[in-house]
C-alpha cells in the first residue's frame, strides 16, 4: 500500500493545544465499522456503549522527564538529548539535536552533577549516550529533565500531570498513551461498579510509535522495538472475558499493539514480557482486540494505519473528514473515538 493512501487534510486550528477539563469532557465519536454509523457523543457517556463483562485494557506506562537540555563542553552550543530507552545503568538510546554538531566523543554538560558522552549512531538515526553523574540518576533526571510534549503542541502545560494518565504506574515512556488521558478516577470507579472489568499492560512508548514513515510503500517501513509486559492477571482476564462472550477493548494503540504482539493464536494469550516491533496495517488479522478507544492521529502515521486495519481505511478516512467538518479536536490533547464491535454471544448495544 502507498503512504499517500493514509493522508488527509487537517486545518491547523483543530490541533488541540491544551486539554479540556475535566478529562472526560472531551468529545467521543462512536464508530460502528459493521454498519458504517458515525455518532457524536462525549467521553463521559462511554458507559452507554459498554456492557457488563467487557474488559478495558489500559497501558499503565508513565512518561519520564525524557528531555534534557545541555551544552557542548567544547563550544558551549546548546544540545537537546531526548531519552528513548535505557540500555543499562549508564547507557541510553536517545535522539540528539542538533545531531550533526554533536559528534561522537563530545561531552554534553547539563549541570555540575550530570553530563553524557555522545556515542555511536543507531540504525534508526538515534545515538547511544553514556551518562556520568553524581548522586541518584532518577532523582537528577526528575530535577533536570522535562516531560516532553509533542512538537505540534506550542502552549505551555501548566500541570505536568495532565500529560499522564490517572492510572500510570511504571515509568519509562517518551510519550503518553494519549487515549487514556480522557479517563478520570471517578469514571473508572463507575465503570467497574457497572460490571466493566479493567486490566493493565505496559508498553513504554518510544521511537517506534511516533517515528515518521519515510517510505512510499508502507510495507517497507520498519518499526523500532519497544518494551512491553503483560501480567498473568491481565492475560487471565482476557481469556475469561473471551470465554464468557465479552469484548476485549484496547484503550489506545499502544495497548492494542501490546496485546496483538503477545497473542499466540486467535483468542489466545499468556502473561509475558519482551520487545516488540509489530507493525499493524490494513490486511492484518486481529487475534485479541474486539473494540478500540483511540484519539485522532497524524496523517500518514503508523497509528492511522493501525486504525485503518481495525475499521477499514475508507471508513476511517470518512470519519476523519467528518471530524474535521464537525470541528473535533485532534492529536494528543484532542477528542477520542470508540470503534465498537459486538462480541459473539453478547447482548445488544445500549442506546
RODO-2510 file (C-alpha; in nm, 4 decimals, decimal comma):
residues 351
     n   res          X          Y          Z
     1     x     0,0000     0,0000     0,0000
     2     x     0,1098     0,3567    -0,0640
     3     x     0,1825     0,6124     0,2057
     4     x    -0,0314     0,8661     0,0207
     5     x    -0,3376     0,6463     0,0841
     6     x    -0,3226     0,7468     0,4521
     7     x    -0,3190     1,1229     0,4046
     8     x    -0,5926     1,3695     0,4900
     9     x    -0,6359     1,7460     0,5156
    10     x    -0,6363     1,8929     0,8650
    11     x    -0,6744     2,2639     0,9448
    12     x    -0,4028     2,3634     1,1897
    13     x    -0,6503     2,5253     1,4269
    14     x    -0,8022     2,1822     1,5010
    15     x    -0,4799     2,0585     1,6619
    16     x    -0,5584     2,0716     2,0331
    17     x    -0,3066     2,2822     2,2248
    18     x    -0,4480     2,2345     2,5739
    19     x    -0,6502     1,9586     2,7416
    20     x    -1,0164     2,0027     2,8316
    21     x    -1,1369     1,9957     3,1915
    22     x    -1,2474     1,7675     3,3320
    23     x    -1,0646     1,4990     3,1387
    24     x    -1,3770     1,3145     3,0269
    25     x    -1,5478     1,6296     2,8947
    26     x    -1,3817     1,5685     2,5582
    27     x    -1,5972     1,4640     2,2666
    28     x    -1,6323     1,0997     2,1668
    29     x    -1,7007     0,9890     1,8113
    30     x    -1,8556     0,6422     1,8106
    31     x    -1,7921     0,4338     1,5010
    32     x    -1,9574     0,1087     1,4005
    33     x    -1,7454    -0,0480     1,1299
    34     x    -2,0155    -0,3063     1,0506
    35     x    -2,2995    -0,0611     0,9846
    36     x    -2,0922     0,2430     0,8888
    37     x    -2,2672     0,4520     1,1549
    38     x    -2,0895     0,7595     1,2937
    39     x    -2,2351     0,9226     1,6056
    40     x    -2,1361     1,2235     1,8172
    41     x    -2,1133     1,1877     2,1934
    42     x    -1,8936     1,2858     2,4881
    43     x    -1,6409     1,0722     2,6687
    44     x    -1,8392     1,0776     2,9925
    45     x    -2,1053     0,8801     2,8022
    46     x    -1,8689     0,5886     2,7369
    47     x    -2,0581     0,3556     2,9713
    48     x    -2,3555     0,3667     2,7328
    49     x    -2,1520     0,1721     2,4772
    50     x    -2,0076    -0,0876     2,7135
    51     x    -2,1662    -0,3993     2,8559
    52     x    -2,1139    -0,5892     3,1824
    53     x    -1,8421    -0,8438     3,1190
    54     x    -1,6475    -0,6258     2,8757
    55     x    -1,2822    -0,5727     2,9656
    56     x    -1,0959    -0,2453     2,9189
    57     x    -0,7205    -0,2954     2,8803
    58     x    -0,5039     0,0051     2,9700
    59     x    -0,1358     0,0844     2,9203
    60     x    -0,0084     0,1849     3,2646
    61     x     0,3206     0,3356     3,1482
    62     x     0,4299     0,6706     3,2892
    63     x     0,6043     0,9378     3,0834
    64     x     0,9536     1,0042     3,2115
    65     x     1,1142     1,3514     3,2089
    66     x     1,2956     1,2478     2,8944
    67     x     1,4057     1,5838     2,7509
    68     x     1,7394     1,7159     2,8765
    69     x     1,8842     2,0497     2,7658
    70     x     2,2601     2,0942     2,7932
    71     x     2,5586     2,2393     2,6103
    72     x     2,8633     2,1016     2,4337
    73     x     3,1604     2,1197     2,6658
    74     x     3,3996     2,2308     2,3917
    75     x     3,1886     2,5044     2,2299
    76     x     2,9019     2,5866     2,4645
    77     x     2,6484     2,5174     2,1887
    78     x     2,3004     2,4175     2,3033
    79     x     2,2121     2,0483     2,2694
    80     x     1,8901     1,8597     2,3396
    81     x     1,9124     1,4951     2,4443
    82     x     1,5782     1,3138     2,4240
    83     x     1,5911     0,9811     2,6073
    84     x     1,4159     0,6898     2,4362
    85     x     1,5129     0,3783     2,6310
    86     x     1,7586     0,2674     2,8931
    87     x     2,0150     0,0065     2,7881
    88     x     2,1970    -0,0377     3,1201
    89     x     2,2922     0,1656     3,4268
    90     x     2,4667     0,4406     3,2272
    91     x     2,3831     0,3880     2,8578
    92     x     2,0670     0,5136     2,6880
    93     x     1,9354     0,5283     2,3352
    94     x     1,8450     0,8903     2,2642
    95     x     1,7709     1,1460     1,9975
    96     x     2,0252     1,4280     1,9919
    97     x     1,9600     1,7704     1,8374
    98     x     2,1412     1,9160     1,6543
    99     x     2,2776     1,5731     1,5701
   100     x     2,5341     1,6848     1,3126
   101     x     2,7120     1,9090     1,5605
   102     x     2,7117     1,6502     1,8392
   103     x     2,9981     1,4320     1,7249
   104     x     3,0964     1,1004     1,8732
   105     x     3,3096     1,1599     2,1795
   106     x     3,1616     1,5040     2,2502
   107     x     3,0670     1,5671     2,6098
   108     x     2,7291     1,7286     2,6799
   109     x     2,7026     1,9045     3,0166
   110     x     2,3629     1,9515     3,1819
   111     x     2,4839     2,0780     3,5203
   112     x     2,7638     2,0019     3,7644
   113     x     2,6018     1,6678     3,8565
   114     x     2,5200     1,5316     3,5105
   115     x     2,6899     1,5010     3,1715
   116     x     2,6999     1,2468     2,8904
   117     x     2,9309     1,1318     2,6140
   118     x     2,7909     1,1016     2,2617
   119     x     2,8419     0,7514     2,1227
   120     x     2,7576     0,5557     1,8116
   121     x     2,4635     0,6178     1,5792
   122     x     2,1786     0,3661     1,5859
   123     x     2,0035     0,2112     1,2867
   124     x     1,7094     0,4486     1,3348
   125     x     1,9034     0,7732     1,3500
   126     x     1,9350     0,7908     1,7262
   127     x     2,2523     0,7943     1,9340
   128     x     2,3873     0,5892     2,2192
   129     x     2,4822     0,8196     2,5069
   130     x     2,6804     0,7338     2,8201
   131     x     2,5916     0,9293     3,1334
   132     x     2,8274     1,0402     3,4087
   133     x     2,6573     1,1644     3,7240
   134     x     2,6909     1,2281     4,0935
   135     x     2,4058     1,1026     4,3073
   136     x     2,0939     0,9040     4,2147
   137     x     2,0286     0,9199     3,8391
   138     x     1,6488     0,9086     3,8699
   139     x     1,6488     1,1985     4,1150
   140     x     1,8761     1,4010     3,8868
   141     x     1,6526     1,3268     3,5889
   142     x     1,3436     1,4352     3,7823
   143     x     1,5190     1,7629     3,8662
   144     x     1,6720     1,8455     3,5269
   145     x     1,4529     1,6648     3,2769
   146     x     1,1342     1,7911     3,1176
   147     x     0,8285     1,5848     3,0307
   148     x     0,8341     1,6004     2,6504
   149     x     0,5245     1,7296     2,4754
   150     x     0,4722     1,6539     2,1051
   151     x     0,6186     1,9179     1,8689
   152     x     0,2734     2,0222     1,7428
   153     x     0,1791     2,1455     2,0930
   154     x     0,3017     2,5022     2,1347
   155     x     0,1157     2,6036     2,4510
   156     x     0,2830     2,5615     2,7891
   157     x     0,1284     2,2886     3,0033
   158     x     0,0552     2,4298     3,3478
   159     x     0,0022     2,0927     3,5163
   160     x     0,2590     1,8321     3,4079
   161     x     0,0389     1,5511     3,5405
   162     x    -0,2148     1,6414     3,2728
   163     x     0,0118     1,4631     3,0227
   164     x    -0,0064     1,1487     3,2387
   165     x    -0,2950     0,9046     3,2719
   166     x    -0,4598     0,8825     3,6137
   167     x    -0,3627     0,5133     3,6321
   168     x     0,0062     0,5403     3,5343
   169     x     0,2341     0,3138     3,7373
   170     x     0,5544     0,2191     3,5522
   171     x     0,7875     0,4993     3,4386
   172     x     0,9640     0,4527     3,1081
   173     x     0,7791     0,6221     2,8204
   174     x     0,8961     0,9030     2,5979
   175     x     0,5336     0,9935     2,5178
   176     x     0,1944     0,9412     2,6779
   177     x    -0,0577     0,6743     2,5732
   178     x    -0,2973     0,9546     2,4938
   179     x    -0,6257     0,7646     2,4577
   180     x    -0,6081     0,7059     2,8314
   181     x    -0,5838     1,0763     2,9120
   182     x    -0,9640     1,1019     2,8880
   183     x    -1,0359     0,8796     3,1883
   184     x    -1,0935     1,0200     3,5360
   185     x    -1,0585     0,8129     3,8538
   186     x    -1,4282     0,8592     3,9232
   187     x    -1,5258     0,7354     3,5777
   188     x    -1,3103     0,4254     3,6217
   189     x    -1,4790     0,3526     3,9542
   190     x    -1,8225     0,3959     3,7973
   191     x    -1,7375     0,1643     3,5076
   192     x    -1,6155    -0,1071     3,7463
   193     x    -1,9339    -0,0697     3,9514
   194     x    -2,1326    -0,1333     3,6318
   195     x    -1,9572    -0,4642     3,5708
   196     x    -1,6842    -0,3459     3,3346
   197     x    -1,3570    -0,5279     3,4059
   198     x    -1,0217    -0,3500     3,3862
   199     x    -0,6753    -0,4856     3,3171
   200     x    -0,3315    -0,3352     3,2649
   201     x    -0,0387    -0,3924     3,0348
   202     x     0,2797    -0,1909     2,9959
   203     x     0,4322    -0,0659     2,6739
   204     x     0,6962     0,2015     2,7053
   205     x     0,6299     0,4367     2,4164
   206     x     0,9468     0,5069     2,2229
   207     x     1,0619     0,5871     1,8731
   208     x     0,8522     0,3072     1,7214
   209     x     0,5245     0,4780     1,7988
   210     x     0,5954     0,8273     1,6655
   211     x     0,8769     0,7755     1,4134
   212     x     0,7519     0,9089     1,0776
   213     x     0,7111     0,6821     0,7783
   214     x     0,9649     0,7875     0,5159
   215     x     0,8966     0,5232     0,2510
   216     x     0,6251     0,5427    -0,0114
   217     x     0,5406     0,1714     0,0089
   218     x     0,4334     0,1205     0,3698
   219     x     0,5315    -0,2465     0,3742
   220     x     0,8937    -0,1273     0,3561
   221     x     0,8644     0,0593     0,6874
   222     x     1,0304    -0,0980     0,9898
   223     x     0,9172    -0,0242     1,3437
   224     x     1,1589     0,0430     1,6267
   225     x     1,1426    -0,2089     1,9112
   226     x     0,9599    -0,1096     2,2304
   227     x     0,9459    -0,2914     2,5631
   228     x     0,6166    -0,4414     2,6796
   229     x     0,4887    -0,6533     2,9664
   230     x     0,1599    -0,8381     3,0220
   231     x     0,0927    -0,9671     3,3754
   232     x    -0,0580    -1,3136     3,4165
   233     x    -0,3545    -1,1444     3,5830
   234     x    -0,4324    -0,9454     3,2696
   235     x    -0,3838    -1,2430     3,0390
   236     x    -0,6234    -1,4483     3,2528
   237     x    -0,8766    -1,1628     3,2496
   238     x    -0,8647    -1,1575     2,8698
   239     x    -0,9107    -1,5341     2,8421
   240     x    -1,2020    -1,5261     3,0862
   241     x    -1,3636    -1,2358     2,9006
   242     x    -1,3377    -1,4196     2,5718
   243     x    -1,4766    -1,7393     2,7239
   244     x    -1,7787    -1,5545     2,8633
   245     x    -1,8582    -1,3738     2,5378
   246     x    -1,7408    -1,0290     2,6458
   247     x    -1,5323    -0,7881     2,4454
   248     x    -1,1676    -0,7057     2,4958
   249     x    -1,1451    -0,3300     2,4419
   250     x    -0,8000    -0,1794     2,3993
   251     x    -0,7548     0,1712     2,5358
   252     x    -0,5161     0,3213     2,2842
   253     x    -0,2962     0,1990     2,0037
   254     x    -0,0158     0,1069     2,2442
   255     x    -0,2467    -0,1338     2,4251
   256     x    -0,3623    -0,2899     2,1008
   257     x    -0,0023    -0,3333     1,9803
   258     x     0,0927    -0,4951     2,3097
   259     x    -0,1949    -0,7418     2,3046
   260     x    -0,1531    -0,8340     1,9413
   261     x     0,2233    -0,8714     1,9764
   262     x     0,1807    -1,1156     2,2645
   263     x    -0,1039    -1,3191     2,1123
   264     x    -0,0049    -1,6683     2,0055
   265     x    -0,3269    -1,7506     1,8212
   266     x    -0,6845    -1,6330     1,7855
   267     x    -0,8180    -1,5520     2,1346
   268     x    -0,5022    -1,6964     2,2908
   269     x    -0,2612    -1,5006     2,5080
   270     x    -0,0414    -1,5538     2,8131
   271     x     0,1452    -1,3302     3,0532
   272     x     0,4849    -1,2378     2,9130
   273     x     0,7309    -0,9540     2,8569
   274     x     0,9736    -0,8675     2,5825
   275     x     1,0348    -0,6341     2,2904
   276     x     0,8009    -0,5769     2,0008
   277     x     0,8341    -0,4122     1,6615
   278     x     0,4890    -0,5172     1,5443
   279     x     0,3600    -0,3018     1,2578
   280     x    -0,0151    -0,3258     1,2019
   281     x    -0,1597    -0,2009     0,8743
   282     x    -0,4583    -0,2995     0,6550
   283     x    -0,4694    -0,6709     0,5929
   284     x    -0,3725    -0,7604     0,9483
   285     x    -0,5964    -1,0180     1,1169
   286     x    -0,6603    -0,9225     1,4805
   287     x    -0,6312    -1,2037     1,7345
   288     x    -0,7308    -1,0454     2,0655
   289     x    -0,8862    -0,6988     2,0410
   290     x    -1,2599    -0,6627     1,9739
   291     x    -1,3047    -0,2862     2,0117
   292     x    -1,0845     0,0178     2,0475
   293     x    -1,0729     0,3582     2,2149
   294     x    -0,8298     0,5924     2,0440
   295     x    -0,7520     0,9543     1,9640
   296     x    -0,7279     1,1105     1,6190
   297     x    -0,3842     1,0539     1,4662
   298     x    -0,1434     1,2338     1,2366
   299     x    -0,1723     1,1946     0,8586
   300     x     0,0499     0,9201     0,7127
   301     x     0,1301     0,7830     1,0603
   302     x     0,1639     0,4192     1,1627
   303     x    -0,1120     0,4849     1,4167
   304     x    -0,3556     0,5876     1,1434
   305     x    -0,2566     0,2721     0,9545
   306     x    -0,3345     0,0617     1,2616
   307     x    -0,6780     0,2203     1,2977
   308     x    -0,7378     0,1640     0,9269
   309     x    -0,6513    -0,2030     0,9714
   310     x    -0,9067    -0,2277     1,2511
   311     x    -1,2003    -0,0401     1,0972
   312     x    -1,1203    -0,0161     0,7253
   313     x    -0,9187     0,2593     0,5598
   314     x    -1,2038     0,4176     0,3651
   315     x    -1,4331     0,4219     0,6676
   316     x    -1,1626     0,5718     0,8898
   317     x    -1,0807     0,8469     0,6393
   318     x    -1,4534     0,9171     0,6038
   319     x    -1,4743     0,9513     0,9821
   320     x    -1,1727     1,1841     0,9862
   321     x    -1,3306     1,4025     0,7181
   322     x    -1,6485     1,4117     0,9261
   323     x    -1,4417     1,5015     1,2345
   324     x    -1,2906     1,7979     1,0511
   325     x    -1,6364     1,9162     0,9416
   326     x    -1,7670     1,8838     1,2990
   327     x    -1,4526     2,0521     1,4337
   328     x    -1,3331     1,7742     1,6582
   329     x    -1,0017     1,8416     1,8326
   330     x    -0,7076     1,6355     1,7060
   331     x    -0,3996     1,4572     1,8414
   332     x    -0,2686     1,4177     2,1981
   333     x    -0,4959     1,6620     2,3832
   334     x    -0,7782     1,6188     2,1349
   335     x    -1,1013     1,4210     2,1292
   336     x    -1,1479     1,0451     2,1150
   337     x    -1,3231     0,7827     1,9096
   338     x    -1,4659     0,4474     2,0109
   339     x    -1,4641     0,1862     1,7366
   340     x    -1,7100    -0,0715     1,8591
   341     x    -1,7940    -0,4276     1,7643
   342     x    -2,0353    -0,6810     1,9051
   343     x    -1,8608    -0,9788     2,0588
   344     x    -2,0051    -1,3198     1,9783
   345     x    -2,2729    -1,4105     2,2302
   346     x    -2,3090    -1,0643     2,3788
   347     x    -2,6324    -0,8741     2,4070
   348     x    -2,7494    -0,5698     2,2112
   349     x    -2,5783    -0,2366     2,2313
   350     x    -2,7016     0,0135     2,4847
   351     x    -2,8634     0,3159     2,3285
***
